[in-house]
Amino acid sequence: MWIIIGVIVLWAVFVFNRLVKLRARVKAAWSDIDVQLRRRHDLVPVLVDAVKNYMAYERSTFEAVTAAREAAMSASQDVASRAIAESRLTKALSVLLARAEAYPALRASENALMLQEELTSTENRIAFARQHFNDCVMSYNTKIGSFPAMLVAEPTGFKAESFFEIDEASRSPTEVKL
C-alpha cells in the first residue's frame, strides 16, 4: 500500500516538475520574441527618418507607421493583444517599404537600404522566434490537457497559454497606391 502511494507521489512530482519546465520554456520563448519586437520598435523611427526626406508626399504613411509603432509599444503584455498590435505594425511597415520602391533616389541611398535590410532581418528573427514560441506553447498546452497530467495541472493552477498569431487583417496582401 505504501509503495503504491509512494509511486503516485513520485509520479505527481515528476509531472509537476515537467509542467514547470514547459511553462518556463514558454516564458523564455516569449522573452525572445519581446527582444526582437523591441529591436524592431527601435528601428522604425530611424527608418522613417531616413526615408522621410525622399518620400515627402507620403505623410499619411509615416503617420500610420508611427501610430502603429506607438500602439505596439503600449499594448498590454498578454500575447493576444500584443499579437494584434504587432500585426498592425507589420502591415504598416510593409506599406512603407512597398511605397519606398517607387523612389529611385531612396533605392540609391546606402543608409536607407541598410536600414531596410536590418528591418527585414529583424522581421525574419521575429518570425523564427514566433514559431519557437508557438511550438513551446503547443507542447505546454498539450501536456496540461493530456490525461493523466491534467490531474496534476488543474489543481496546481497550470493554465493554457495563447499562441502568438497574426490577425486576419495582416494576412491579406499589402495594397499600395502610388
KELUM-437819 format. One line per field, with one value per atom (N, C-alpha, C): residue number from 0; residue in three letters; x, y negated, z negated. Coordinates in nm, 3 decimals, padded with zeros to 5 digits. Each point is the difference from the previous one (the first is absolute). Example, Ala and Ser with C-alpha at 12.3 -4.5 7.8 and 13.67 -1.06 7.14 Angstrom:
2
num 0,0,0,1,1,1
residu ALA,ALA,ALA,SER,SER,SER
c1 01.319,-00.089,00.090,-00.035,00.082,-00.077
c2 00.569,-00.119,-00.120,-00.105,-00.119,-00.109
c3 -00.780,00.000,00.000,00.072,-00.006,-00.073
# end
This chain:
178
num 0,0,0,1,1,1,2,2,2,3,3,3,4,4,4,5,5,5,6,6,6,7,7,7,8,8,8,9,9,9,10,10,10,11,11,11,12,12,12,13,13,13,14,14,14,15,15,15,16,16,16,17,17,17,18,18,18,19,19,19,20,20,20,21,21,21,22,22,22,23,23,23,24,24,24,25,25,25,26,26,26,27,27,27,28,28,28,29,29,29,30,30,30,31,31,31,32,32,32,33,33,33,34,34,34,35,35,35,36,36,36,37,37,37,38,38,38,39,39,39,40,40,40,41,41,41,42,42,42,43,43,43,44,44,44,45,45,45,46,46,46,47,47,47,48,48,48,49,49,49,50,50,50,51,51,51,52,52,52,53,53,53,54,54,54,55,55,55,56,56,56,57,57,57,58,58,58,59,59,59,60,60,60,61,61,61,62,62,62,63,63,63,64,64,64,65,65,65,66,66,66,67,67,67,68,68,68,69,69,69,70,70,70,71,71,71,72,72,72,73,73,73,74,74,74,75,75,75,76,76,76,77,77,77,78,78,78,79,79,79,80,80,80,81,81,81,82,82,82,83,83,83,84,84,84,85,85,85,86,86,86,87,87,87,88,88,88,89,89,89,90,90,90,91,91,91,92,92,92,93,93,93,94,94,94,95,95,95,96,96,96,97,97,97,98,98,98,99,99,99,100,100,100,101,101,101,102,102,102,103,103,103,104,104,104,105,105,105,106,106,106,107,107,107,108,108,108,109,109,109,110,110,110,111,111,111,112,112,112,113,113,113,114,114,114,115,115,115,116,116,116,117,117,117,118,118,118,119,119,119,120,120,120,121,121,121,122,122,122,123,123,123,124,124,124,125,125,125,126,126,126,127,127,127,128,128,128,129,129,129,130,130,130,131,131,131,132,132,132,133,133,133,134,134,134,135,135,135,136,136,136,137,137,137,138,138,138,139,139,139,140,140,140,141,141,141,142,142,142,143,143,143,144,144,144,145,145,145,146,146,146,147,147,147,148,148,148,149,149,149,150,150,150,151,151,151,152,152,152,153,153,153,154,154,154,155,155,155,156,156,156,157,157,157,158,158,158,159,159,159,160,160,160,161,161,161,162,162,162,163,163,163,164,164,164,165,165,165,166,166,166,167,167,167,168,168,168,169,169,169,170,170,170,171,171,171,172,172,172,173,173,173,174,174,174,175,175,175,176,176,176,177,177,177
residu MET,MET,MET,TRP,TRP,TRP,ILE,ILE,ILE,ILE,ILE,ILE,ILE,ILE,ILE,GLY,GLY,GLY,VAL,VAL,VAL,ILE,ILE,ILE,VAL,VAL,VAL,LEU,LEU,LEU,TRP,TRP,TRP,ALA,ALA,ALA,VAL,VAL,VAL,PHE,PHE,PHE,VAL,VAL,VAL,PHE,PHE,PHE,ASN,ASN,ASN,ARG,ARG,ARG,LEU,LEU,LEU,VAL,VAL,VAL,LYS,LYS,LYS,LEU,LEU,LEU,ARG,ARG,ARG,ALA,ALA,ALA,ARG,ARG,ARG,VAL,VAL,VAL,LYS,LYS,LYS,ALA,ALA,ALA,ALA,ALA,ALA,TRP,TRP,TRP,SER,SER,SER,ASP,ASP,ASP,ILE,ILE,ILE,ASP,ASP,ASP,VAL,VAL,VAL,GLN,GLN,GLN,LEU,LEU,LEU,ARG,ARG,ARG,ARG,ARG,ARG,ARG,ARG,ARG,HIS,HIS,HIS,ASP,ASP,ASP,LEU,LEU,LEU,VAL,VAL,VAL,PRO,PRO,PRO,VAL,VAL,VAL,LEU,LEU,LEU,VAL,VAL,VAL,ASP,ASP,ASP,ALA,ALA,ALA,VAL,VAL,VAL,LYS,LYS,LYS,ASN,ASN,ASN,TYR,TYR,TYR,MET,MET,MET,ALA,ALA,ALA,TYR,TYR,TYR,GLU,GLU,GLU,ARG,ARG,ARG,SER,SER,SER,THR,THR,THR,PHE,PHE,PHE,GLU,GLU,GLU,ALA,ALA,ALA,VAL,VAL,VAL,THR,THR,THR,ALA,ALA,ALA,ALA,ALA,ALA,ARG,ARG,ARG,GLU,GLU,GLU,ALA,ALA,ALA,ALA,ALA,ALA,MET,MET,MET,SER,SER,SER,ALA,ALA,ALA,SER,SER,SER,GLN,GLN,GLN,ASP,ASP,ASP,VAL,VAL,VAL,ALA,ALA,ALA,SER,SER,SER,ARG,ARG,ARG,ALA,ALA,ALA,ILE,ILE,ILE,ALA,ALA,ALA,GLU,GLU,GLU,SER,SER,SER,ARG,ARG,ARG,LEU,LEU,LEU,THR,THR,THR,LYS,LYS,LYS,ALA,ALA,ALA,LEU,LEU,LEU,SER,SER,SER,VAL,VAL,VAL,LEU,LEU,LEU,LEU,LEU,LEU,ALA,ALA,ALA,ARG,ARG,ARG,ALA,ALA,ALA,GLU,GLU,GLU,ALA,ALA,ALA,TYR,TYR,TYR,PRO,PRO,PRO,ALA,ALA,ALA,LEU,LEU,LEU,ARG,ARG,ARG,ALA,ALA,ALA,SER,SER,SER,GLU,GLU,GLU,ASN,ASN,ASN,ALA,ALA,ALA,LEU,LEU,LEU,MET,MET,MET,LEU,LEU,LEU,GLN,GLN,GLN,GLU,GLU,GLU,GLU,GLU,GLU,LEU,LEU,LEU,THR,THR,THR,SER,SER,SER,THR,THR,THR,GLU,GLU,GLU,ASN,ASN,ASN,ARG,ARG,ARG,ILE,ILE,ILE,ALA,ALA,ALA,PHE,PHE,PHE,ALA,ALA,ALA,ARG,ARG,ARG,GLN,GLN,GLN,HIS,HIS,HIS,PHE,PHE,PHE,ASN,ASN,ASN,ASP,ASP,ASP,CYS,CYS,CYS,VAL,VAL,VAL,MET,MET,MET,SER,SER,SER,TYR,TYR,TYR,ASN,ASN,ASN,THR,THR,THR,LYS,LYS,LYS,ILE,ILE,ILE,GLY,GLY,GLY,SER,SER,SER,PHE,PHE,PHE,PRO,PRO,PRO,ALA,ALA,ALA,MET,MET,MET,LEU,LEU,LEU,VAL,VAL,VAL,ALA,ALA,ALA,GLU,GLU,GLU,PRO,PRO,PRO,THR,THR,THR,GLY,GLY,GLY,PHE,PHE,PHE,LYS,LYS,LYS,ALA,ALA,ALA,GLU,GLU,GLU,SER,SER,SER,PHE,PHE,PHE,PHE,PHE,PHE,GLU,GLU,GLU,ILE,ILE,ILE,ASP,ASP,ASP,GLU,GLU,GLU,ALA,ALA,ALA,SER,SER,SER,ARG,ARG,ARG,SER,SER,SER,PRO,PRO,PRO,THR,THR,THR,GLU,GLU,GLU,VAL,VAL,VAL,LYS,LYS,LYS,LEU,LEU,LEU
c1 00.081,-00.081,00.087,00.100,00.089,00.081,00.029,00.076,-00.084,-00.127,-00.089,-00.014,-00.018,-00.010,00.130,00.112,00.131,00.018,-00.042,00.011,-00.090,-00.120,-00.091,00.057,00.055,00.059,00.120,00.085,00.116,-00.044,-00.103,-00.052,-00.053,-00.076,-00.056,00.111,00.105,00.114,00.068,00.018,00.062,-00.083,-00.131,-00.088,00.001,-00.008,00.003,00.129,00.112,00.128,00.008,-00.056,-00.003,-00.085,-00.112,-00.086,00.070,00.071,00.076,00.105,00.067,00.103,-00.062,-00.113,-00.066,-00.049,-00.054,-00.045,00.119,00.112,00.121,00.047,-00.011,00.037,-00.091,-00.128,-00.094,00.040,00.031,00.040,00.131,00.094,00.127,-00.021,-00.085,-00.029,-00.069,-00.089,-00.065,00.103,00.094,00.106,00.080,00.026,00.071,-00.078,-00.131,-00.084,00.005,-00.012,-00.001,00.128,00.113,00.127,-00.001,-00.047,-00.003,-00.103,-00.112,-00.100,00.054,00.071,00.059,00.105,00.074,00.099,-00.070,-00.111,-00.075,-00.054,-00.052,-00.052,00.108,00.123,00.111,00.040,-00.015,00.038,-00.100,-00.126,-00.105,00.022,00.023,00.017,00.125,00.104,00.122,-00.029,-00.072,-00.036,-00.090,-00.100,-00.092,00.078,00.091,00.080,00.087,00.054,00.088,-00.074,-00.123,-00.073,-00.088,-00.021,-00.090,00.042,00.130,00.048,-00.026,00.003,-00.020,-00.148,-00.080,-00.143,-00.084,00.019,-00.065,-00.152,-00.054,-00.145,-00.069,00.069,-00.054,-00.030,-00.045,-00.023,-00.095,-00.107,-00.097,00.064,00.092,00.070,00.087,00.074,00.085,-00.083,-00.113,-00.087,-00.058,-00.034,-00.054,00.105,00.123,00.107,00.028,00.006,00.027,-00.112,-00.124,-00.113,00.000,00.030,00.005,00.113,00.112,00.113,-00.038,-00.061,-00.042,-00.101,-00.094,-00.099,00.066,00.097,00.070,00.081,00.062,00.082,-00.085,-00.122,-00.085,-00.102,00.003,-00.094,00.024,-00.107,00.014,00.089,00.052,00.098,-00.061,-00.135,-00.055,00.024,00.019,00.044,-00.099,-00.128,-00.099,-00.002,-00.002,00.000,00.129,00.108,00.130,00.009,-00.052,00.003,-00.078,-00.115,-00.082,00.073,00.055,00.071,00.124,00.074,00.120,-00.034,-00.112,-00.044,-00.032,-00.061,-00.031,00.127,00.099,00.128,00.066,-00.004,00.056,-00.067,-00.131,-00.075,00.040,00.010,00.038,00.142,00.089,00.138,00.007,-00.081,00.003,-00.050,-00.098,-00.047,00.111,00.068,00.109,00.110,00.041,00.107,-00.044,-00.124,-00.050,-00.003,-00.044,-00.004,00.141,00.094,00.138,00.060,-00.051,00.049,-00.023,-00.095,-00.032,00.093,00.094,00.090,00.142,00.046,00.134,00.112,-00.015,00.104,00.011,-00.111,-00.002,00.067,-00.028,00.061,00.151,00.048,00.143,00.066,-00.078,00.054,00.053,00.128,00.063,-00.054,-00.022,-00.051,-00.141,-00.086,-00.137,-00.001,00.084,00.007,00.050,00.097,00.053,-00.110,-00.075,-00.108,-00.111,-00.032,-00.101,00.048,00.126,00.055,-00.002,00.032,-00.003,-00.142,-00.095,-00.140,-00.046,00.039,-00.035,00.060,00.124,00.066,-00.074,-00.041,-00.075,-00.134,-00.068,-00.128,00.019,00.108,00.029,00.025,00.072,00.026,-00.130,-00.088,-00.130,-00.078,00.002,-00.072,00.053,00.132,00.059,-00.033,00.008,-00.030,-00.148,-00.087,-00.143,-00.026,00.067,-00.017,00.048,00.114,00.051,-00.096,-00.050,-00.095,-00.125,-00.056,-00.121,00.025,00.120,00.034,00.003,00.060,00.005,-00.140,-00.084,-00.138,-00.076,00.021,-00.068,00.040,00.128,00.047,-00.059,00.003,-00.052,-00.150,-00.076,-00.145,-00.039,00.074,-00.027,00.021,00.107,00.031,-00.105,-00.040,-00.098,-00.139,-00.026,-00.130,-00.007,00.114,00.006,-00.026,-00.065,-00.019,00.122,00.057,-00.040,00.063,00.082,00.066,-00.101,-00.118,-00.101,-00.046,00.020,-00.035,00.090,00.121,00.093,-00.012,-00.019,00.000,-00.116,-00.119,-00.117,00.006,00.024,00.000,00.119,00.106,00.118,00.005,-00.105,-00.013,00.066,00.035,00.058,-00.113,00.013,-00.103,00.059,-00.086,00.043,00.050,00.100,00.056,-00.056,00.002,-00.046,00.115,-00.033,00.098,00.020,00.117,00.029,-00.036,-00.121,-00.050,-00.017,00.006,-00.019,-00.150,-00.048,-00.143,-00.035,-00.127,-00.048,00.031,-00.005,00.026,00.143,00.093,00.140,00.030,-00.089,00.022,-00.026,-00.080,-00.033,00.120,00.008,00.112,-00.002,00.117,00.011,-00.040,-00.094,-00.044,00.071,00.067,00.075,-00.051,-00.038,-00.045,00.104,00.053,00.103,-00.055
c2 00.118,-00.118,-00.126,-00.006,-00.116,-00.015,00.110,-00.005,-00.065,00.034,-00.060,-00.150,-00.040,-00.142,-00.072,00.063,-00.058,-00.017,00.099,-00.009,-00.112,-00.013,-00.106,-00.138,-00.014,-00.128,-00.033,00.097,-00.023,-00.036,00.067,-00.031,-00.144,-00.040,-00.135,-00.105,00.028,-00.093,-00.009,00.112,00.002,-00.081,00.021,-00.073,-00.148,-00.035,-00.140,-00.067,00.063,-00.057,-00.013,00.093,-00.008,-00.119,-00.020,-00.114,-00.133,-00.005,-00.122,-00.027,00.104,-00.015,-00.049,00.057,-00.043,-00.144,-00.038,-00.138,-00.097,00.041,-00.084,-00.016,00.104,-00.009,-00.098,00.002,-00.093,-00.143,-00.025,-00.136,-00.042,00.091,-00.033,-00.028,00.077,-00.023,-00.134,-00.037,-00.131,-00.111,00.021,-00.098,-00.020,00.109,-00.009,-00.085,00.019,-00.080,-00.146,-00.024,-00.135,-00.076,00.067,-00.063,-00.043,00.087,-00.033,-00.110,00.003,-00.105,-00.136,-00.002,-00.126,-00.049,00.093,-00.038,-00.065,00.059,-00.058,-00.137,-00.012,-00.130,-00.107,00.039,-00.096,-00.036,00.095,-00.025,-00.086,00.008,-00.069,-00.150,-00.071,-00.146,-00.036,00.079,-00.026,00.017,00.105,00.023,-00.110,-00.039,-00.106,-00.129,-00.034,-00.122,00.010,00.118,00.016,-00.015,00.046,-00.006,-00.125,-00.070,-00.115,-00.106,-00.027,-00.102,00.037,00.127,00.046,00.011,00.028,00.027,-00.111,-00.120,-00.116,00.005,00.070,00.001,00.120,00.068,00.120,-00.021,-00.117,-00.034,00.099,00.037,00.092,00.136,00.041,00.127,-00.008,-00.110,-00.018,-00.006,-00.070,-00.010,00.137,00.081,00.134,00.088,-00.008,00.080,-00.045,-00.130,-00.053,00.037,-00.011,00.035,00.150,00.082,00.145,00.036,-00.068,00.026,-00.036,-00.116,-00.044,00.099,00.045,00.096,00.132,00.043,00.125,-00.013,-00.114,-00.019,-00.011,-00.052,-00.019,00.113,00.100,00.112,00.075,00.054,00.077,00.120,00.057,00.108,00.136,00.009,00.131,00.028,00.124,00.041,-00.041,00.018,-00.030,-00.148,-00.088,-00.145,-00.043,00.055,-00.036,00.047,00.119,00.053,-00.088,-00.048,-00.087,-00.130,-00.062,-00.127,00.018,00.106,00.024,00.032,00.067,00.029,-00.128,-00.094,-00.129,-00.077,00.009,-00.065,00.067,00.129,00.072,-00.045,-00.012,-00.044,-00.142,-00.089,-00.139,-00.008,00.079,00.001,00.055,00.100,00.057,-00.102,-00.082,-00.107,-00.101,-00.039,-00.096,00.052,00.123,00.056,00.019,00.035,00.015,-00.135,-00.102,-00.134,-00.053,00.037,-00.046,00.048,00.111,00.054,-00.097,-00.089,-00.094,-00.121,-00.009,-00.115,00.043,-00.027,00.043,-00.058,-00.124,-00.060,00.072,00.044,00.074,00.136,00.065,00.131,-00.013,-00.118,-00.022,-00.041,-00.032,-00.043,00.121,-00.002,00.112,00.013,-00.112,00.001,00.060,-00.042,00.052,00.149,00.041,00.142,00.084,-00.053,00.072,00.015,-00.105,00.006,00.096,00.000,00.093,00.145,00.023,00.135,00.041,-00.093,00.026,00.031,-00.074,00.025,00.135,00.035,00.131,00.111,-00.016,00.099,00.014,-00.112,00.003,00.069,-00.027,00.066,00.151,00.044,00.144,00.058,-00.073,00.045,00.010,-00.096,00.003,00.124,00.028,00.117,00.129,00.013,00.120,00.008,-00.113,-00.002,00.032,-00.050,00.029,00.149,00.059,00.144,00.081,-00.038,00.069,-00.015,-00.121,-00.025,00.086,00.001,00.078,00.149,00.048,00.141,00.029,-00.091,00.018,-00.002,-00.092,-00.009,00.128,00.051,00.123,00.116,00.014,00.107,-00.015,-00.121,-00.028,00.027,-00.057,00.018,00.147,00.070,00.143,00.077,-00.033,00.070,-00.026,-00.126,-00.028,00.050,00.024,00.049,00.151,00.066,00.145,00.073,00.112,00.088,00.089,00.020,-00.032,-00.129,-00.069,-00.122,-00.106,00.000,-00.099,00.017,00.118,00.022,-00.079,-00.029,-00.082,-00.147,-00.025,-00.137,-00.084,00.052,-00.078,-00.043,00.092,-00.043,-00.089,00.004,-00.081,-00.131,-00.031,-00.132,-00.020,00.104,-00.016,-00.029,-00.110,-00.042,-00.001,00.020,-00.001,-00.140,-00.002,-00.124,-00.028,-00.126,-00.040,00.006,00.033,-00.003,-00.144,-00.028,-00.131,00.009,-00.046,00.016,-00.135,00.002,-00.120,-00.020,-00.124,-00.024,00.008,00.020,00.022,-00.117,-00.123,-00.116,00.000,00.054,00.002,00.114,00.095,00.112,-00.038,-00.104,-00.040,-00.070,00.003,-00.066,-00.150,-00.059,-00.144,-00.071,-00.091,-00.076,-00.134,-00.032,-00.124,-00.082,-00.123,-00.091,-00.109,-00.013,-00.101,-00.115
c3 00.000,00.000,00.000,-00.087,-00.006,00.128,00.062,00.127,00.107,00.007,00.100,-00.024,-00.124,-00.033,00.035,-00.030,00.033,00.150,00.078,00.146,00.053,-00.053,00.044,-00.034,-00.120,-00.039,00.089,00.025,00.088,00.142,00.048,00.132,00.003,-00.102,-00.007,-00.004,-00.076,-00.007,00.136,00.066,00.132,00.100,00.003,00.091,-00.033,-00.127,-00.040,00.047,-00.022,00.043,00.152,00.072,00.147,00.044,-00.065,00.032,-00.030,-00.109,-00.034,00.107,00.044,00.104,00.131,00.040,00.123,-00.010,-00.116,-00.019,00.007,-00.056,00.008,00.144,00.079,00.142,00.074,-00.031,00.062,-00.036,-00.126,-00.043,00.066,00.011,00.065,00.149,00.063,00.142,00.020,-00.092,00.010,-00.017,-00.088,-00.021,00.129,00.072,00.128,00.100,00.005,00.090,-00.044,-00.128,-00.053,00.036,-00.008,00.036,00.147,00.087,00.142,00.031,-00.070,00.021,-00.046,-00.110,-00.047,00.099,00.057,00.101,00.119,00.043,00.111,-00.039,-00.121,-00.045,00.004,-00.030,00.003,00.143,00.093,00.139,00.075,-00.036,00.076,00.008,-00.110,00.015,00.080,-00.010,00.077,00.149,00.036,00.140,00.052,-00.078,00.042,00.023,-00.089,00.018,00.125,00.026,00.115,00.132,00.007,00.127,00.013,-00.109,00.000,00.102,00.010,00.092,00.146,00.030,00.137,00.035,-00.098,00.023,-00.063,00.045,-00.061,00.009,00.098,00.021,-00.066,-00.086,-00.063,-00.148,-00.036,-00.141,-00.068,00.066,-00.061,-00.028,00.086,-00.022,-00.125,-00.014,-00.118,-00.127,00.008,-00.116,-00.039,00.101,-00.027,-00.066,00.048,-00.059,-00.143,-00.020,-00.133,-00.098,00.044,-00.086,-00.032,00.099,-00.021,-00.096,00.011,-00.091,-00.143,-00.017,-00.133,-00.060,00.081,-00.048,-00.038,00.077,-00.030,-00.129,-00.018,-00.120,-00.126,00.015,-00.118,-00.018,00.086,-00.011,-00.130,-00.054,-00.124,00.027,-00.105,00.014,00.028,00.002,00.033,00.148,00.032,00.133,00.108,-00.021,00.103,00.036,-00.098,00.026,00.069,-00.047,00.058,00.144,00.029,00.137,00.095,-00.042,00.085,00.029,-00.104,00.018,00.088,-00.021,00.080,00.145,00.022,00.137,00.074,-00.069,00.063,00.034,-00.087,00.029,00.121,00.007,00.114,00.129,-00.001,00.118,00.039,-00.097,00.029,00.057,-00.055,00.050,00.142,00.029,00.135,00.102,-00.038,00.089,00.021,-00.107,00.011,00.092,-00.019,00.082,00.145,00.022,00.137,00.070,-00.070,00.060,00.024,-00.082,00.016,00.132,00.051,00.127,00.116,-00.014,00.109,00.004,-00.092,-00.007,00.035,00.123,00.042,-00.086,-00.043,-00.083,-00.133,-00.052,-00.126,00.017,00.112,00.026,00.015,00.035,00.016,-00.132,-00.101,-00.128,-00.078,-00.025,-00.071,-00.143,-00.065,-00.137,-00.005,00.091,00.002,00.034,00.093,00.037,-00.118,-00.072,-00.116,-00.107,-00.023,-00.098,00.043,00.129,00.050,-00.017,00.026,-00.018,-00.147,-00.087,-00.144,-00.047,00.052,-00.035,00.053,00.121,00.057,-00.084,-00.041,-00.086,-00.133,-00.055,-00.127,00.019,00.110,00.027,00.009,00.062,00.007,-00.139,-00.082,-00.137,-00.079,00.020,-00.068,00.045,00.128,00.051,-00.061,-00.008,-00.061,-00.149,-00.068,-00.144,-00.024,00.087,-00.013,00.021,00.097,00.024,-00.121,-00.056,-00.118,-00.118,-00.020,-00.107,00.017,00.120,00.025,-00.018,00.035,-00.025,-00.150,-00.077,-00.145,-00.060,00.047,-00.049,00.033,00.122,00.038,-00.091,-00.027,-00.089,-00.140,-00.050,-00.135,-00.007,00.095,00.000,00.018,00.082,00.021,-00.129,-00.070,-00.124,-00.107,-00.018,-00.107,00.035,00.128,00.040,00.015,-00.017,00.019,-00.131,00.014,-00.114,-00.012,-00.110,-00.135,-00.055,00.081,-00.049,-00.043,00.061,-00.037,-00.144,-00.056,-00.140,-00.094,00.046,-00.078,00.042,00.129,00.052,-00.054,00.004,-00.042,-00.146,-00.093,-00.141,-00.038,00.078,-00.034,00.078,00.076,00.062,00.135,00.069,00.133,00.098,00.074,00.096,00.141,00.098,00.140,00.039,00.084,00.052,00.139,00.041,00.134,00.099,00.123,00.107,00.045,00.057,00.057,00.147,00.033,00.135,00.067,00.131,00.080,00.017,-00.016,00.018,00.148,00.027,00.137,00.093,-00.050,00.085,00.052,-00.078,00.042,00.095,00.011,00.091,00.146,00.021,00.137,00.062,00.133,00.068,-00.024,00.000,-00.019,00.129,-00.012,00.114,-00.002,00.110,00.007,00.119,-00.029,00.105,00.015,00.120,00.023,00.082
# end
